[in-house]
Every structure is written in C-alpha cells, then in structure tokens.
Amino acid sequence: MEELLKQMMGKKVDISCGTNATFSGEVVDIKGGILYLRDDEERVAYVSIERVAIVWEVKEQQTRPGFVS
C-alpha cells in the first residue's frame, strides 16, 4: 500500500480506513508508515498506512459558468 500511495504523491485522494473513517485530501508526504493528507482548508491529517483499506483517486470536477437548475 505504501508504494501505491507514493505513486499518488501530489494527487487528491479519498482514503477509507474502515466502515466509518474516511479522509480526503492531497497526498503531501509518506514517512515512517504515516500518510500525510492536506485538505482544502490547508489542514493536515496523519493516517496510519496499515489502517488504509481503500484508496480512490479524485478526478477534478470541471466547473462551467452559468446557472444550475
């Protein structure tokens, strides 16, 4: 899992650590079995890599000018 996460450095991901623990953010570092995720508010979450069950790469949503109905 650590090697996979290293390949995602700089990308936005969603991480699931079980049924109720989900984290979102940009992968900013991996050290000593800890994944560092930075969210949109510049907060950093520290996640134990051995607890990570699922990783999704987040696709950037394209915003279009105009009204939403």
Protein Blocks (a to p, Z undefined) as FASTA:
>chain_A
ZZmmmmmgoiacdddebjklccddddfbdeehiacdddfkopacdddfklpmbdcddddd
dddedddZZ
